[in-house]
Amino acid sequence: MKKKLCANKKWLLPLLLALICLQVATGSALAAQETQVELSLPGEGKVGEEAIVVAVLAEASGSPLQGVEVVFYTPAEFANVSGEIEIGQSVTDEQGVASLVYTPRSWGEQTVIVRFAGDSQYSAAESSAVTLIEPGPQLHQEEAGVDVPGIGVWLLVAVLGVVWTIYLVIAVLLELIARKGVAHTPY
């Protein structure tokens, strides 16, 4: 009888530790306060022009959250893969306001998403908004010619000239050798 009682006690400590961990985990998740985030964007803008994106993070009661990080994203697609691109991060001030200067790179309807990941005290929150971006100036200007960083154009032309001159000399020498013929030596 004593053996059975001792064997049951071996499992008692791990079981109690597991229950305590479960209580702590569920207790902290239940203690996280509800949060809300509001996102505001300019009504419209142009490609290449800076726009200020503003997020306001607060508790459900309306009290602002100060000093927490929010991350801004925009949906994107490349090579038939869709996802989100992080466009910036910001930390809230004493009024719970986080702002980001964003420069749109494409025109059309642009969606911006703001996320607060949450922590042990506050729950996660997310919001999104849409703005219309009009076509603007071309963001990249092509330049004609060859541009090799660190090497001037004349140096590049001189090097290529020397290489082609060597090729020409070798071709002429091969032609002269071919015309003269190869002398056969007996074995």
Secondary structure, 3 states (H helix, E strand, C coil): CHHHHHHHHHHHHHHHHHHHHHHHHHHHHHHCECEEEEEECCCEEECCCCEEEEEEEEECCCCECCCCEEEEEEEEEECCEEEEEEEEEEECCCCCEEEEEECCCCCEEEEEEEEECCCCCECCEEEEEEEEEECCCCCCCCCCCCCECCECHHHHHHHHHHHHHHHHHHHHHHHHHHHHCCCCCCC
